Amino acid sequence: MQLQSYMTAIPSAFATGVSPYFTLLVLSLGVRLNWIQSPPQTLEFVGSWWMLTIVGVLYTIEIAMGIIPIPAASKVIRIIWNVIHQVVTPLAAALVGVATAGATPEATLSVGAMSSAVAIVPQTIKSAGQEIVDMAPIPGKILIFNFIKDSLLTIFLGFYIFALEYPGLMAVMVVLSFGLMTVLTLQMGSALRWLWFHISAIMARFTSLVSKRRKSDTLPSAHIALLEHQTPELVCKAMAQKGVPKANMRSGYLSIFSEQLFFTYKTLFGYRLWKTNTDSLLVYFHRGALLNVHDLHYTDVKGKQRIAHFVTLKSREPLARQLAERFSARVTTSDLIDLGDRFVEGAHKAAESTADGAKKTLEQGRQAAETLSVDLKQRTDQAKVVAFSTATNLGRVTQERVTEIREVASPTLAGLKEGLISSVGRLRKKEVDVLPTPIQTEDQELER
């Protein structure tokens, strides 16, 4: 009986490790819609409405984490989500394993522990695979990854539900689960290294806000030995993402020495060296939210064009830039054509923007002119009113002044007139007194 419980728990724990919420959602629907004809009593609670609602909401959030763009923060949130689920998933796997197996109280602890251990492998591999896919330049890559993952998991769970009705087939499901885990375990080392590197990237993202490394990294002695004990000109710690034979997901050091680029790294069998001639090397540098990426385009010993991808932490961004500047990419014909297309597109957008700006400026000028015209009219009307009022006041004041002058001058003029008349009268009187008697003779007149 306990062996049957273990065999039933292993496939469900494996599926939970791949996608805990999707597995619980399928099992919940299976119980609710009677896909599972005679579920164990421990599995009946999974078919409740509250459980179906909770796992449905959590699964929706899990899907949204990959398809809703959150600039610069989406990658950080997704990595934190994956790290948290490194703890949540084994617990969920233990719950699902015990529920599907219908384990006795004596076997509950052992079945739960085994289910948790089984779920760790696919969960870790899935998280690393999701991060690797996220680096690919494919639109909607996370959505495609989740669709393929959940489609394959649906087929797996379909066989599992069928095997619940026919316990003899459960052995096939166990063999299939162990086969898949074996394949995934071969990639476990790379997945764990990638996961740890991203945890370091999260911590480095915060430390980079305080300080960034600008000096060359110190190359360990074992790595210097691979360079024949020569001191490199520049060293930067990095991880090979892909493109370097037998070094994918391994941390090491990128070094520049004698106009060559080297990558030294450690494996289980010792230290290894990868190098390329700088005559055919083109380096493209890309800044990311958590990591900086170097794309190295080079020609191998067989004359084939290759691309190697390296990632560095944000705390080493200045150092990574120095390395990229030493081997900055040259512009090819296709790059020039692409650059020309971008320039034309940019010029077109700039022209449209300029035209829109000119239209807005003309409209603003027209509105300003109308406002100025209204303002001038108002000021003209005000000036007319002020001028009329001033002229009226000036005429009134002038009239008053003239009246005052007349009132003051009239007595003076009257007195002057009387004085003139009196003077003329006196003059006339004196003239009469002075005149001689009438002339008697002509001789007398002549004598006088």
TORKOL-4160 file (C-alpha; in steps of 0.2 Angstrom, whole numbers, padded with zeros to 4 digits, m for minus):
448
<pt num="1" X="0000" Y="0000" Z="0000"/>
<pt num="2" X="0014" Y="0012" Z="0004"/>
<pt num="3" X="0023" Y="0008" Z="m0012"/>
<pt num="4" X="0007" Y="0012" Z="m0022"/>
<pt num="5" X="0006" Y="0029" Z="m0012"/>
<pt num="6" X="0024" Y="0033" Z="m0017"/>
<pt num="7" X="0021" Y="0028" Z="m0035"/>
<pt num="8" X="0005" Y="0039" Z="m0036"/>
<pt num="9" X="0014" Y="0054" Z="m0027"/>
<pt num="10" X="0029" Y="0055" Z="m0039"/>
<pt num="11" X="0021" Y="0060" Z="m0055"/>
<pt num="12" X="0010" Y="0073" Z="m0046"/>
<pt num="13" X="0025" Y="0080" Z="m0037"/>
<pt num="14" X="0034" Y="0081" Z="m0053"/>
<pt num="15" X="0020" Y="0091" Z="m0062"/>
<pt num="16" X="0019" Y="0102" Z="m0047"/>
<pt num="17" X="0037" Y="0106" Z="m0048"/>
<pt num="18" X="0034" Y="0112" Z="m0066"/>
<pt num="19" X="0019" Y="0122" Z="m0063"/>
<pt num="20" X="0011" Y="0121" Z="m0045"/>
<pt num="21" X="m0004" Y="0132" Z="m0049"/>
<pt num="22" X="m0008" Y="0124" Z="m0066"/>
<pt num="23" X="m0007" Y="0107" Z="m0058"/>
<pt num="24" X="m0018" Y="0111" Z="m0044"/>
<pt num="25" X="m0030" Y="0119" Z="m0056"/>
<pt num="26" X="m0031" Y="0104" Z="m0067"/>
<pt num="27" X="m0033" Y="0092" Z="m0052"/>
<pt num="28" X="m0047" Y="0104" Z="m0045"/>
<pt num="29" X="m0056" Y="0103" Z="m0061"/>
<pt num="30" X="m0054" Y="0085" Z="m0063"/>
<pt num="31" X="m0062" Y="0082" Z="m0046"/>
<pt num="32" X="m0075" Y="0095" Z="m0049"/>
<pt num="33" X="m0080" Y="0089" Z="m0066"/>
<pt num="34" X="m0079" Y="0071" Z="m0061"/>
<pt num="35" X="m0064" Y="0067" Z="m0073"/>
<pt num="36" X="m0057" Y="0058" Z="m0058"/>
<pt num="37" X="m0071" Y="0045" Z="m0054"/>
<pt num="38" X="m0066" Y="0040" Z="m0037"/>
<pt num="39" X="m0054" Y="0052" Z="m0030"/>
<pt num="40" X="m0045" Y="0048" Z="m0013"/>
<pt num="41" X="m0054" Y="0057" Z="0002"/>
<pt num="42" X="m0038" Y="0067" Z="0004"/>
<pt num="43" X="m0040" Y="0074" Z="m0013"/>
<pt num="44" X="m0059" Y="0080" Z="m0012"/>
<pt num="45" X="m0054" Y="0096" Z="m0004"/>
<pt num="46" X="m0044" Y="0101" Z="m0020"/>
<pt num="47" X="m0061" Y="0101" Z="m0029"/>
<pt num="48" X="m0069" Y="0114" Z="m0018"/>
<pt num="49" X="m0074" Y="0131" Z="m0025"/>
<pt num="50" X="m0063" Y="0140" Z="m0014"/>
<pt num="51" X="m0048" Y="0130" Z="m0019"/>
<pt num="52" X="m0052" Y="0132" Z="m0037"/>
<pt num="53" X="m0054" Y="0151" Z="m0036"/>
<pt num="54" X="m0037" Y="0153" Z="m0026"/>
<pt num="55" X="m0027" Y="0142" Z="m0039"/>
<pt num="56" X="m0036" Y="0151" Z="m0053"/>
<pt num="57" X="m0031" Y="0168" Z="m0047"/>
<pt num="58" X="m0013" Y="0163" Z="m0043"/>
<pt num="59" X="m0011" Y="0154" Z="m0060"/>
<pt num="60" X="m0018" Y="0170" Z="m0069"/>
<pt num="61" X="m0005" Y="0181" Z="m0059"/>
<pt num="62" X="0009" Y="0168" Z="m0064"/>
<pt num="63" X="0004" Y="0170" Z="m0083"/>
<pt num="64" X="0003" Y="0189" Z="m0081"/>
<pt num="65" X="0021" Y="0190" Z="m0074"/>
<pt num="66" X="0027" Y="0185" Z="m0091"/>
<pt num="67" X="0016" Y="0195" Z="m0103"/>
<pt num="68" X="0012" Y="0211" Z="m0094"/>
<pt num="69" X="0027" Y="0223" Z="m0098"/>
<pt num="70" X="0033" Y="0233" Z="m0083"/>
<pt num="71" X="0048" Y="0244" Z="m0089"/>
<pt num="72" X="0065" Y="0240" Z="m0080"/>
<pt num="73" X="0056" Y="0231" Z="m0066"/>
<pt num="74" X="0047" Y="0216" Z="m0074"/>
<pt num="75" X="0063" Y="0206" Z="m0074"/>
<pt num="76" X="0067" Y="0210" Z="m0056"/>
<pt num="77" X="0049" Y="0205" Z="m0051"/>
<pt num="78" X="0049" Y="0189" Z="m0061"/>
<pt num="79" X="0066" Y="0184" Z="m0053"/>
<pt num="80" X="0060" Y="0188" Z="m0036"/>
<pt num="81" X="0044" Y="0178" Z="m0040"/>
<pt num="82" X="0055" Y="0163" Z="m0045"/>
<pt num="83" X="0066" Y="0164" Z="m0030"/>
<pt num="84" X="0050" Y="0164" Z="m0018"/>
<pt num="85" X="0043" Y="0149" Z="m0027"/>
<pt num="86" X="0059" Y="0139" Z="m0024"/>
<pt num="87" X="0051" Y="0138" Z="m0006"/>
<pt num="88" X="0033" Y="0138" Z="m0011"/>
<pt num="89" X="0034" Y="0124" Z="m0024"/>
<pt num="90" X="0041" Y="0110" Z="m0013"/>
<pt num="91" X="0028" Y="0114" Z="0000"/>
<pt num="92" X="0014" Y="0113" Z="m0013"/>
<pt num="93" X="0021" Y="0097" Z="m0020"/>
<pt num="94" X="0021" Y="0089" Z="m0003"/>
<pt num="95" X="0003" Y="0094" Z="m0001"/>
<pt num="96" X="m0002" Y="0088" Z="m0019"/>
<pt num="97" X="0008" Y="0072" Z="m0016"/>
<pt num="98" X="0000" Y="0067" Z="0000"/>
<pt num="99" X="m0018" Y="0072" Z="m0007"/>
<pt num="100" X="m0016" Y="0062" Z="m0023"/>
<pt num="101" X="m0008" Y="0047" Z="m0015"/>
<pt num="102" X="m0021" Y="0045" Z="m0001"/>
<pt num="103" X="m0007" Y="0041" Z="0011"/>
<pt num="104" X="m0010" Y="0034" Z="0028"/>
<pt num="105" X="m0005" Y="0045" Z="0043"/>
<pt num="106" X="0010" Y="0035" Z="0046"/>
<pt num="107" X="0016" Y="0038" Z="0028"/>
<pt num="108" X="0011" Y="0056" Z="0026"/>
<pt num="109" X="0028" Y="0063" Z="0032"/>
<pt num="110" X="0038" Y="0052" Z="0021"/>
<pt num="111" X="0027" Y="0054" Z="0005"/>
<pt num="112" X="0027" Y="0073" Z="0008"/>
<pt num="113" X="0046" Y="0074" Z="0010"/>
<pt num="114" X="0049" Y="0063" Z="m0006"/>
<pt num="115" X="0036" Y="0074" Z="m0016"/>
<pt num="116" X="0046" Y="0090" Z="m0010"/>
<pt num="117" X="0062" Y="0082" Z="m0016"/>
<pt num="118" X="0055" Y="0077" Z="m0033"/>
<pt num="119" X="0048" Y="0095" Z="m0036"/>
<pt num="120" X="0064" Y="0104" Z="m0033"/>
<pt num="121" X="0072" Y="0097" Z="m0049"/>
<pt num="122" X="0059" Y="0103" Z="m0062"/>
<pt num="123" X="0056" Y="0119" Z="m0052"/>
<pt num="124" X="0074" Y="0124" Z="m0053"/>
<pt num="125" X="0076" Y="0119" Z="m0071"/>
<pt num="126" X="0061" Y="0129" Z="m0076"/>
<pt num="127" X="0066" Y="0145" Z="m0067"/>
<pt num="128" X="0083" Y="0144" Z="m0076"/>
<pt num="129" X="0075" Y="0140" Z="m0093"/>
<pt num="130" X="0063" Y="0154" Z="m0091"/>
<pt num="131" X="0077" Y="0166" Z="m0088"/>
<pt num="132" X="0087" Y="0160" Z="m0103"/>
<pt num="133" X="0072" Y="0162" Z="m0114"/>
<pt num="134" X="0070" Y="0179" Z="m0107"/>
<pt num="135" X="0087" Y="0184" Z="m0115"/>
<pt num="136" X="0081" Y="0179" Z="m0132"/>
<pt num="137" X="0076" Y="0193" Z="m0144"/>
<pt num="138" X="0059" Y="0185" Z="m0148"/>
<pt num="139" X="0043" Y="0195" Z="m0146"/>
<pt num="140" X="0031" Y="0187" Z="m0133"/>
<pt num="141" X="0045" Y="0174" Z="m0128"/>
<pt num="142" X="0039" Y="0171" Z="m0110"/>
<pt num="143" X="0021" Y="0169" Z="m0116"/>
<pt num="144" X="0027" Y="0156" Z="m0129"/>
<pt num="145" X="0038" Y="0147" Z="m0116"/>
<pt num="146" X="0023" Y="0146" Z="m0104"/>
<pt num="147" X="0011" Y="0140" Z="m0118"/>
<pt num="148" X="0023" Y="0126" Z="m0123"/>
<pt num="149" X="0026" Y="0121" Z="m0105"/>
<pt num="150" X="0008" Y="0121" Z="m0100"/>
<pt num="151" X="0003" Y="0111" Z="m0116"/>
<pt num="152" X="0016" Y="0098" Z="m0112"/>
<pt num="153" X="0010" Y="0097" Z="m0094"/>
<pt num="154" X="m0008" Y="0096" Z="m0099"/>
<pt num="155" X="m0004" Y="0080" Z="m0109"/>
<pt num="156" X="0006" Y="0073" Z="m0094"/>
<pt num="157" X="m0008" Y="0077" Z="m0082"/>
<pt num="158" X="m0020" Y="0069" Z="m0094"/>
<pt num="159" X="m0011" Y="0053" Z="m0093"/>
<pt num="160" X="m0009" Y="0054" Z="m0075"/>
<pt num="161" X="m0028" Y="0057" Z="m0072"/>
<pt num="162" X="m0031" Y="0042" Z="m0083"/>
<pt num="163" X="m0018" Y="0032" Z="m0073"/>
<pt num="164" X="m0027" Y="0036" Z="m0057"/>
<pt num="165" X="m0041" Y="0025" Z="m0063"/>
<pt num="166" X="m0030" Y="0011" Z="m0069"/>
<pt num="167" X="m0016" Y="0009" Z="m0055"/>
<pt num="168" X="m0007" Y="m0003" Z="m0066"/>
<pt num="169" X="m0002" Y="0012" Z="m0078"/>
<pt num="170" X="0005" Y="0022" Z="m0063"/>
<pt num="171" X="0021" Y="0013" Z="m0065"/>
<pt num="172" X="0023" Y="0020" Z="m0083"/>
<pt num="173" X="0020" Y="0037" Z="m0076"/>
<pt num="174" X="0033" Y="0034" Z="m0063"/>
<pt num="175" X="0046" Y="0029" Z="m0076"/>
<pt num="176" X="0041" Y="0044" Z="m0087"/>
<pt num="177" X="0043" Y="0056" Z="m0072"/>
<pt num="178" X="0060" Y="0049" Z="m0067"/>
<pt num="179" X="0066" Y="0049" Z="m0086"/>
<pt num="180" X="0061" Y="0067" Z="m0087"/>
<pt num="181" X="0070" Y="0071" Z="m0070"/>
<pt num="182" X="0086" Y="0062" Z="m0076"/>
<pt num="183" X="0086" Y="0073" Z="m0092"/>
<pt num="184" X="0083" Y="0089" Z="m0082"/>
<pt num="185" X="0096" Y="0084" Z="m0068"/>
<pt num="186" X="0109" Y="0084" Z="m0082"/>
<pt num="187" X="0106" Y="0102" Z="m0083"/>
<pt num="188" X="0104" Y="0105" Z="m0065"/>
<pt num="189" X="0122" Y="0112" Z="m0063"/>
<pt num="190" X="0119" Y="0125" Z="m0076"/>
<pt num="191" X="0102" Y="0130" Z="m0069"/>
<pt num="192" X="0109" Y="0132" Z="m0051"/>
<pt num="193" X="0123" Y="0143" Z="m0057"/>
<pt num="194" X="0111" Y="0153" Z="m0067"/>
<pt num="195" X="0099" Y="0155" Z="m0052"/>
<pt num="196" X="0113" Y="0160" Z="m0041"/>
<pt num="197" X="0120" Y="0172" Z="m0053"/>
<pt num="198" X="0103" Y="0181" Z="m0054"/>
<pt num="199" X="0102" Y="0181" Z="m0035"/>
<pt num="200" X="0119" Y="0190" Z="m0035"/>
<pt num="201" X="0112" Y="0202" Z="m0049"/>
<pt num="202" X="0098" Y="0207" Z="m0038"/>
<pt num="203" X="0110" Y="0211" Z="m0024"/>
<pt num="204" X="0122" Y="0220" Z="m0036"/>
<pt num="205" X="0108" Y="0230" Z="m0043"/>
<pt num="206" X="0106" Y="0238" Z="m0026"/>
<pt num="207" X="0124" Y="0240" Z="m0022"/>
<pt num="208" X="0127" Y="0248" Z="m0039"/>
<pt num="209" X="0116" Y="0263" Z="m0033"/>
<pt num="210" X="0130" Y="0266" Z="m0020"/>
<pt num="211" X="0146" Y="0262" Z="m0029"/>
<pt num="212" X="0151" Y="0254" Z="m0045"/>
<pt num="213" X="0168" Y="0245" Z="m0049"/>
<pt num="214" X="0179" Y="0255" Z="m0061"/>
<pt num="215" X="0195" Y="0247" Z="m0058"/>
<pt num="216" X="0200" Y="0230" Z="m0066"/>
<pt num="217" X="0195" Y="0214" Z="m0057"/>
<pt num="218" X="0209" Y="0204" Z="m0048"/>
<pt num="219" X="0213" Y="0189" Z="m0058"/>
<pt num="220" X="0215" Y="0173" Z="m0047"/>
<pt num="221" X="0232" Y="0164" Z="m0049"/>
<pt num="222" X="0225" Y="0149" Z="m0057"/>
<pt num="223" X="0218" Y="0160" Z="m0070"/>
<pt num="224" X="0234" Y="0169" Z="m0072"/>
<pt num="225" X="0243" Y="0152" Z="m0075"/>
<pt num="226" X="0232" Y="0150" Z="m0090"/>
<pt num="227" X="0238" Y="0166" Z="m0097"/>
<pt num="228" X="0256" Y="0160" Z="m0095"/>
<pt num="229" X="0258" Y="0171" Z="m0079"/>
<pt num="230" X="0256" Y="0187" Z="m0089"/>
<pt num="231" X="0246" Y="0202" Z="m0082"/>
<pt num="232" X="0231" Y="0206" Z="m0092"/>
<pt num="233" X="0228" Y="0224" Z="m0097"/>
<pt num="234" X="0209" Y="0223" Z="m0091"/>
<pt num="235" X="0199" Y="0210" Z="m0082"/>
<pt num="236" X="0180" Y="0209" Z="m0079"/>
<pt num="237" X="0171" Y="0196" Z="m0070"/>
<pt num="238" X="0157" Y="0189" Z="m0081"/>
<pt num="239" X="0146" Y="0174" Z="m0085"/>
<pt num="240" X="0146" Y="0165" Z="m0102"/>
<pt num="241" X="0128" Y="0163" Z="m0107"/>
<pt num="242" X="0130" Y="0154" Z="m0123"/>
<pt num="243" X="0141" Y="0153" Z="m0138"/>
<pt num="244" X="0157" Y="0147" Z="m0128"/>
<pt num="245" X="0160" Y="0128" Z="m0130"/>
<pt num="246" X="0158" Y="0119" Z="m0113"/>
<pt num="247" X="0157" Y="0135" Z="m0103"/>
<pt num="248" X="0138" Y="0140" Z="m0104"/>
<pt num="249" X="0131" Y="0146" Z="m0088"/>
<pt num="250" X="0149" Y="0146" Z="m0080"/>
<pt num="251" X="0156" Y="0161" Z="m0071"/>
<pt num="252" X="0174" Y="0167" Z="m0075"/>
<pt num="253" X="0184" Y="0182" Z="m0081"/>
<pt num="254" X="0185" Y="0191" Z="m0097"/>
<pt num="255" X="0203" Y="0197" Z="m0100"/>
<pt num="256" X="0212" Y="0208" Z="m0113"/>
<pt num="257" X="0230" Y="0204" Z="m0116"/>
<pt num="258" X="0241" Y="0206" Z="m0132"/>
<pt num="259" X="0227" Y="0212" Z="m0142"/>
<pt num="260" X="0217" Y="0196" Z="m0138"/>
<pt num="261" X="0201" Y="0193" Z="m0128"/>
<pt num="262" X="0202" Y="0178" Z="m0116"/>
<pt num="263" X="0188" Y="0170" Z="m0105"/>
<pt num="264" X="0195" Y="0159" Z="m0091"/>
<pt num="265" X="0183" Y="0148" Z="m0081"/>
<pt num="266" X="0182" Y="0133" Z="m0069"/>
<pt num="267" X="0174" Y="0116" Z="m0072"/>
<pt num="268" X="0174" Y="0100" Z="m0062"/>
<pt num="269" X="0189" Y="0094" Z="m0072"/>
<pt num="270" X="0200" Y="0110" Z="m0069"/>
<pt num="271" X="0202" Y="0127" Z="m0076"/>
<pt num="272" X="0199" Y="0131" Z="m0095"/>
<pt num="273" X="0203" Y="0145" Z="m0107"/>
<pt num="274" X="0193" Y="0152" Z="m0122"/>
<pt num="275" X="0201" Y="0165" Z="m0133"/>
<pt num="276" X="0197" Y="0174" Z="m0149"/>
<pt num="277" X="0208" Y="0185" Z="m0161"/>
<pt num="278" X="0203" Y="0203" Z="m0160"/>
<pt num="279" X="0206" Y="0205" Z="m0179"/>
<pt num="280" X="0188" Y="0197" Z="m0182"/>
<pt num="281" X="0180" Y="0203" Z="m0166"/>
<pt num="282" X="0165" Y="0214" Z="m0165"/>
<pt num="283" X="0158" Y="0218" Z="m0147"/>
<pt num="284" X="0140" Y="0225" Z="m0145"/>
<pt num="285" X="0136" Y="0231" Z="m0127"/>
<pt num="286" X="0118" Y="0231" Z="m0121"/>
<pt num="287" X="0112" Y="0238" Z="m0104"/>
<pt num="288" X="0098" Y="0228" Z="m0095"/>
<pt num="289" X="0088" Y="0230" Z="m0079"/>
<pt num="290" X="0098" Y="0218" Z="m0069"/>
<pt num="291" X="0112" Y="0213" Z="m0081"/>
<pt num="292" X="0123" Y="0220" Z="m0095"/>
<pt num="293" X="0126" Y="0210" Z="m0110"/>
<pt num="294" X="0141" Y="0208" Z="m0122"/>
<pt num="295" X="0137" Y="0201" Z="m0139"/>
<pt num="296" X="0154" Y="0195" Z="m0146"/>
<pt num="297" X="0154" Y="0192" Z="m0165"/>
<pt num="298" X="0170" Y="0182" Z="m0170"/>
<pt num="299" X="0177" Y="0170" Z="m0183"/>
<pt num="300" X="0182" Y="0153" Z="m0176"/>
<pt num="301" X="0197" Y="0143" Z="m0182"/>
<pt num="302" X="0187" Y="0135" Z="m0196"/>
<pt num="303" X="0182" Y="0152" Z="m0203"/>
<pt num="304" X="0164" Y="0151" Z="m0197"/>
<pt num="305" X="0155" Y="0166" Z="m0190"/>
<pt num="306" X="0150" Y="0164" Z="m0171"/>
<pt num="307" X="0142" Y="0174" Z="m0158"/>
<pt num="308" X="0146" Y="0172" Z="m0139"/>
<pt num="309" X="0135" Y="0180" Z="m0126"/>
<pt num="310" X="0142" Y="0186" Z="m0109"/>
<pt num="311" X="0133" Y="0194" Z="m0095"/>
<pt num="312" X="0140" Y="0206" Z="m0081"/>
<pt num="313" X="0133" Y="0213" Z="m0065"/>
<pt num="314" X="0126" Y="0231" Z="m0064"/>
<pt num="315" X="0140" Y="0235" Z="m0051"/>
<pt num="316" X="0153" Y="0232" Z="m0064"/>
<pt num="317" X="0145" Y="0242" Z="m0078"/>
<pt num="318" X="0159" Y="0255" Z="m0080"/>
<pt num="319" X="0171" Y="0241" Z="m0081"/>
<pt num="320" X="0160" Y="0232" Z="m0094"/>
<pt num="321" X="0159" Y="0248" Z="m0104"/>
<pt num="322" X="0178" Y="0249" Z="m0104"/>
<pt num="323" X="0180" Y="0232" Z="m0111"/>
<pt num="324" X="0166" Y="0235" Z="m0124"/>
<pt num="325" X="0175" Y="0251" Z="m0130"/>
<pt num="326" X="0191" Y="0242" Z="m0133"/>
<pt num="327" X="0182" Y="0231" Z="m0146"/>
<pt num="328" X="0168" Y="0242" Z="m0151"/>
<pt num="329" X="0159" Y="0236" Z="m0166"/>
<pt num="330" X="0162" Y="0242" Z="m0184"/>
<pt num="331" X="0148" Y="0248" Z="m0195"/>
<pt num="332" X="0144" Y="0235" Z="m0209"/>
<pt num="333" X="0134" Y="0239" Z="m0225"/>
<pt num="334" X="0118" Y="0231" Z="m0218"/>
<pt num="335" X="0121" Y="0242" Z="m0202"/>
<pt num="336" X="0122" Y="0257" Z="m0213"/>
<pt num="337" X="0106" Y="0253" Z="m0223"/>
<pt num="338" X="0097" Y="0250" Z="m0206"/>
<pt num="339" X="0105" Y="0266" Z="m0199"/>
<pt num="340" X="0099" Y="0275" Z="m0215"/>
<pt num="341" X="0081" Y="0268" Z="m0213"/>
<pt num="342" X="0081" Y="0273" Z="m0195"/>
<pt num="343" X="0087" Y="0290" Z="m0200"/>
<pt num="344" X="0074" Y="0292" Z="m0213"/>
<pt num="345" X="0061" Y="0286" Z="m0201"/>
<pt num="346" X="0067" Y="0298" Z="m0188"/>
<pt num="347" X="0068" Y="0313" Z="m0200"/>
<pt num="348" X="0050" Y="0309" Z="m0205"/>
<pt num="349" X="0044" Y="0309" Z="m0187"/>
<pt num="350" X="0054" Y="0324" Z="m0184"/>
<pt num="351" X="0046" Y="0333" Z="m0199"/>
<pt num="352" X="0029" Y="0328" Z="m0193"/>
<pt num="353" X="0033" Y="0334" Z="m0176"/>
<pt num="354" X="0040" Y="0350" Z="m0183"/>
<pt num="355" X="0024" Y="0353" Z="m0194"/>
<pt num="356" X="0013" Y="0350" Z="m0179"/>
<pt num="357" X="0024" Y="0362" Z="m0169"/>
<pt num="358" X="0023" Y="0375" Z="m0183"/>
<pt num="359" X="0004" Y="0373" Z="m0184"/>
<pt num="360" X="0003" Y="0375" Z="m0165"/>
<pt num="361" X="0014" Y="0390" Z="m0166"/>
<pt num="362" X="0003" Y="0398" Z="m0180"/>
<pt num="363" X="m0012" Y="0394" Z="m0170"/>
<pt num="364" X="m0005" Y="0402" Z="m0154"/>
<pt num="365" X="0001" Y="0417" Z="m0165"/>
<pt num="366" X="m0016" Y="0419" Z="m0172"/>
<pt num="367" X="m0024" Y="0418" Z="m0155"/>
<pt num="368" X="m0011" Y="0431" Z="m0148"/>
<pt num="369" X="m0015" Y="0443" Z="m0163"/>
<pt num="370" X="m0033" Y="0442" Z="m0159"/>
<pt num="371" X="m0030" Y="0445" Z="m0141"/>
<pt num="372" X="m0019" Y="0460" Z="m0145"/>
<pt num="373" X="m0032" Y="0467" Z="m0157"/>
<pt num="374" X="m0045" Y="0466" Z="m0144"/>
<pt num="375" X="m0033" Y="0474" Z="m0132"/>
<pt num="376" X="m0028" Y="0488" Z="m0144"/>
<pt num="377" X="m0047" Y="0491" Z="m0147"/>
<pt num="378" X="m0050" Y="0492" Z="m0129"/>
<pt num="379" X="m0035" Y="0503" Z="m0126"/>
<pt num="380" X="m0041" Y="0515" Z="m0141"/>
<pt num="381" X="m0058" Y="0516" Z="m0134"/>
<pt num="382" X="m0051" Y="0520" Z="m0117"/>
<pt num="383" X="m0039" Y="0533" Z="m0125"/>
<pt num="384" X="m0054" Y="0541" Z="m0134"/>
<pt num="385" X="m0064" Y="0542" Z="m0118"/>
<pt num="386" X="m0049" Y="0550" Z="m0108"/>
<pt num="387" X="m0045" Y="0562" Z="m0123"/>
<pt num="388" X="m0064" Y="0568" Z="m0123"/>
<pt num="389" X="m0064" Y="0569" Z="m0104"/>
<pt num="390" X="m0048" Y="0579" Z="m0105"/>
<pt num="391" X="m0054" Y="0591" Z="m0118"/>
<pt num="392" X="m0070" Y="0594" Z="m0109"/>
<pt num="393" X="m0061" Y="0598" Z="m0093"/>
<pt num="394" X="m0049" Y="0609" Z="m0102"/>
<pt num="395" X="m0063" Y="0619" Z="m0111"/>
<pt num="396" X="m0072" Y="0621" Z="m0094"/>
<pt num="397" X="m0056" Y="0627" Z="m0085"/>
<pt num="398" X="m0052" Y="0639" Z="m0100"/>
<pt num="399" X="m0069" Y="0646" Z="m0099"/>
<pt num="400" X="m0068" Y="0648" Z="m0081"/>
<pt num="401" X="m0051" Y="0657" Z="m0082"/>
<pt num="402" X="m0058" Y="0669" Z="m0096"/>
<pt num="403" X="m0073" Y="0673" Z="m0085"/>
<pt num="404" X="m0061" Y="0677" Z="m0070"/>
<pt num="405" X="m0050" Y="0687" Z="m0081"/>
<pt num="406" X="m0065" Y="0697" Z="m0088"/>
<pt num="407" X="m0071" Y="0700" Z="m0070"/>
<pt num="408" X="m0054" Y="0706" Z="m0064"/>
<pt num="409" X="m0051" Y="0717" Z="m0080"/>
<pt num="410" X="m0068" Y="0725" Z="m0082"/>
<pt num="411" X="m0066" Y="0737" Z="m0067"/>
<pt num="412" X="m0048" Y="0741" Z="m0073"/>
<pt num="413" X="m0054" Y="0744" Z="m0091"/>
<pt num="414" X="m0068" Y="0755" Z="m0085"/>
<pt num="415" X="m0056" Y="0766" Z="m0074"/>
<pt num="416" X="m0044" Y="0767" Z="m0088"/>
<pt num="417" X="m0058" Y="0772" Z="m0100"/>
<pt num="418" X="m0064" Y="0786" Z="m0088"/>
<pt num="419" X="m0046" Y="0792" Z="m0085"/>
<pt num="420" X="m0043" Y="0793" Z="m0104"/>
<pt num="421" X="m0060" Y="0802" Z="m0106"/>
<pt num="422" X="m0055" Y="0814" Z="m0092"/>
<pt num="423" X="m0038" Y="0817" Z="m0099"/>
<pt num="424" X="m0044" Y="0821" Z="m0116"/>
<pt num="425" X="m0057" Y="0833" Z="m0109"/>
<pt num="426" X="m0043" Y="0842" Z="m0099"/>
<pt num="427" X="m0032" Y="0843" Z="m0115"/>
<pt num="428" X="m0046" Y="0850" Z="m0125"/>
<pt num="429" X="m0049" Y="0863" Z="m0111"/>
<pt num="430" X="m0031" Y="0868" Z="m0111"/>
<pt num="431" X="m0031" Y="0869" Z="m0130"/>
<pt num="432" X="m0045" Y="0881" Z="m0130"/>
<pt num="433" X="m0036" Y="0892" Z="m0117"/>
<pt num="434" X="m0020" Y="0893" Z="m0127"/>
<pt num="435" X="m0028" Y="0897" Z="m0144"/>
<pt num="436" X="m0025" Y="0917" Z="m0148"/>
<pt num="437" X="m0039" Y="0929" Z="m0153"/>
<pt num="438" X="m0045" Y="0929" Z="m0170"/>
<pt num="439" X="m0033" Y="0936" Z="m0183"/>
<pt num="440" X="m0038" Y="0954" Z="m0189"/>
<pt num="441" X="m0027" Y="0956" Z="m0204"/>
<pt num="442" X="m0016" Y="0946" Z="m0215"/>
<pt num="443" X="0000" Y="0955" Z="m0209"/>
<pt num="444" X="m0004" Y="0951" Z="m0191"/>
<pt num="445" X="m0007" Y="0934" Z="m0196"/>
<pt num="446" X="0009" Y="0932" Z="m0205"/>
<pt num="447" X="0018" Y="0941" Z="m0190"/>
<pt num="448" X="0010" Y="0929" Z="m0178"/>
